[in-house]
Amino acid sequence: MATSQTTIAQSAAGLAIRPVQPTIGAEIEGVDLSKPLTDDLRNEIRAAVLTYKVVFFRDQSLDDASQAAFAGNFGPLYTHPTTRHDAANEAVHAIAAKYDREFEKKLGRKLKAGDAYHTDTSWRLVPTWGAVLRDVHLPEVGGDTIWVDANLAYETLSDDLKERLDGKYVTHNFSDSLELAGHEYPIVSHKVVRTHRETGQKILWVNFQQQPQILGIELSESRELLDEVLRQYKRPDVQARFSWRPGTVAFWDNRAAVHYAVRNYGDFPRELHRILISDEPLWTDL
């Protein structure tokens, strides 16, 4: 389990890093993300993402192009096949209430809410490793995002549950949405408990937006175990809940955390723009 870190750290490159929770989340000051990063700044930001799993930058002034330029410091950008936007950069994906409503109409059902803790592109054999999200249009209040420390969620399981979950695989089924976007991809499964290849931490990793089913056991046992995973994700002590305001950017390690968007802003046309960063296809990580 990670140790508590509660003091503001001053990095060699001049960054001020303030944890928002003991093991997950930190606010970073001292950098203008609209400008090119030095190698030292890039390396320190990446190290902070690995340590805190999600980091936040306030008072930034980015557009789609500068957001993409910042994300591109950390790997090739990934264009999601269901992207719906008017931006010039095809890697920019609009997370917007109006697009959700259009998509629900095509899908013929409501997008799942309430228990929709998830990670991005887990339906791929090699999911994206990172994500950069910025605000575009925010409600006056509401619309927070919750990130879960998936390592702490695993470490605080009982020994019995650890034993039952270790070595099991769970499905990540995004086929309905992909088919509507004209994209074909086989249904994949990943280990419920993955080992992060850079930090070595064990990660409890299930996507509740993608019809999860644990393989090799009865459906009733699968549902029971998934309920236990969801119960872990919902624990406040493994979460960082973050409130957006204009000029905010979040950057997280998609392999180490799951997240949940709080939809408590009614019909307000909230909009965020997301860019995903591809990972290397290292088969030892599957």
N, C-alpha and C positions, 0 to 999 in steps of 0.2 A: 504494500500500500504506500502511496506517495506521502511524503511528510508535509506538514502544514507550512505554508510560506505566506506570511502576512505583512512583510515589510516592503517598502518601495526599493527596488533594486536599480542602481545606476550602471548602465552597461559601458563598455569601453568606447563604443561608438556614440555615446551620448543619449541613449534611450532611457527613459524612466519607465519601469515596468512595475505596475501595481496589481497584485492578485485581487480578484473579486470574490473568490472562494478559495479554501485551502488547497484543493487539488485540481480545480478546473476554472479556467477563465482568467484573463489579465487584461487590463487597459494599458496601452503603450502610448507614451507621449514623446515628443522630440523628433518627429519625422514628418515630412510633407510627402504624402504618397503620390502626389501629382508630379513629382520630380524624379529623375533617374536615381536609383539606389546605388550606393557604393557597394563593393563586395562585402565590406564589414557590416554594413546595415542589413544587407540581404541575409547574410549568415546569422546575424543576431536575431532577426525577425523569425527566420525559420527555426532556430533553436528554441525561441519562445513558444512557437506553435507546437513543437514537439513536447515541450515541458508542460504547458498549460492547456493544450488540446484545442483551445479557441482563444484568440486575442482580438481586442477591440481598439479601434482608433477613432477618436473624436475630432470634430472641427476640421474635417477634410473637405476638399473641393475637387471632386472627380466627375468626369463624364465617362461615357462608355469606353472611349479610346484610352483614357488615362487609367481607368480601372483594368482594362485588358493589358496595358503595358506593365502595370504593377504586378498582376497575377503572373504574367509571362516571365518574371524573374525567377519563378519557382518551378517551372516545367512547361511542357507543351500544353496549350489550351485545348479543351475538349468541347466539341459542339454537341449538345444533347439533341437526339432525334425528334423530341417533342417540342423543341424551342418554338415559341410564338412571340415574335417581337418585330419592331420596325427599325431596330438599330442597324447601323452600317456594319458593325462587327458581329459576325455570325456566332461567335462564342458567347455573346451576351444573352442570357436567358431571363426574360421578365417573369418575376413571381408576382402575379397580379390577380386581384379578386375578379376583374372582368374576364380574364382568360380562364380562370377556374370555372366561372359560370358557363362560358361557351363550351368548355371541355366536358363539364357535367352533362350538358344537353346532348352532345355527341355520344358520350359514353352511356347515356340512358340511366344513370344513377348518380347519387350524391357522392362526392369525394369523402372518404372516411375521416371523421374528426374524433376528437376526444382521446383516442388511444393511439394516434398516428405518429408514434415515435419512429424515426426512420433515419437512414443515411442515404446519401445521394449515389445513384448509379450502382447500387449493390446488385442489380440484376445483371451486370456485366461480369464476365469471367475475371477480369482485372478492373475493379472499380477505380474511379478517380481518387486521387489521394487527398487533394485539397480543394477548398471552395472559398471564394472571395465574394462577399455580399455587401451591397451598399444600398442606402435608402434613396428613393426617388420621390415618393409621395406618401406621407405618413398621416395617420389620424392624430388628433390632438392628444388623445390618450389611448392606451390599449395597443395591441399588436406586438406584444413582447415575443421574444424567441427564447426557448429553453434548450440548453445543451446539457447532455448527460455524460459524466465521466464513466465510460464503459468499462474501464479497468476497475475503478472503485465499485461499480455495480457487480462485477465478478467477484472481487476480493471479499465483499461483504455477504456473499451467499453462504449458506450453511455448507459444511463439508459434504453432506449427503447430496445436496443439489449440484455442487461442483462435480462430484463423481458421476451423477446421472447425465450431466450436460457435456462433460469433456468427451471429445471424440465424435459427438453427434453432428450431423449436417442438417441445415434448415434451408427450405426453398426460398427463392426470391423471384416471384412471378409478376412480371410487369407486362405480360403479353397483351392484355386488353388495350392498354394505353399505347403500346408500341404499334400494334396493328392499326389503330386509328391514325397514327402518324405515318403509316405506310412503311414501317420498319419491322423486319423480322429478326428475331433473336431467340435461341433456345432458352428454356427455363433452366436456370442454374441453381446450384446449392453451394453454400459456404459453411464452414465450420461454425457452430454456435459460439464456441470459444476459440478465438483466433489469437495467435501470438504476433504482436506488432513487430515487424522485422527490424525496425530501427531502435525502439526503446526496449524491446523484449517483454513488454507488459502483456498480460493476458487480457483479452478484450471480449466482453459479452456483446455479441453482434447479431441483432435480429432487426429486420425491417418490417414493422407492423403495417405498412402501407402496401405490402406486396405479398399478401395471402400466405403468410409463413406456415409451413408444416415441417415438423421434425421427422426426418426419414428413419426407417428401420424400426419403428415402434408403432403401437396401436394409436389410432387417432385420438382416443380419449386421453392417453398418456401425453401425446403431443400437445393437446390443448392445455393439460394441467401444467406441463413444463413451461409453455409459452406464457401462461398466466403468471407464473413465478418470475419469469424474465421481465414482463411488463410491470409487475409489482416493484421490482428493483429499480427500473427506470423512473418510476413515479416517486421514489423516495427523495424528499427535498435535500437530504444531506449528500446526494451524489449529483446534484444539479447546480447549474449557474443560470439564473433567469436574468435576461438582459433587456433593458428598455431602450428602444431606438429614439433618436432625435436627429434633426437635420445635420448632415455632415458626418454620419457614422459609417464605419466600415468594419465588418467582421471577417476574420480569416481563421478557418479551422481545419484540423486534421480529420478528414473523413474516415480514416481508419481507426481512430481512437475515441470517437464520440458519436452519439446519435443526438438528434435534435427534434424539436417539436415547435410548430408555429401556433401561437395562441390567437385564435380567431374570435376576438371579443369586441370587434369594432363595427359590427352591423354591416350596413351597405356601403360604408366608406370605401372608395376605390384605392385602397392601399396598394403600393407597388414598390418592389425591391428588384434590383438587378443582380444576378448571380453569374459568376464565371467559375467553371470547373477546371481543375488542373490534373492532367493525366498522370497515371502512375506507370512504373516500369513493369513489364510482364514477367515477374519473377515467380516461377511455378512453385518454389518452396513456400510462398506466402499463401497458397490456396488451401 
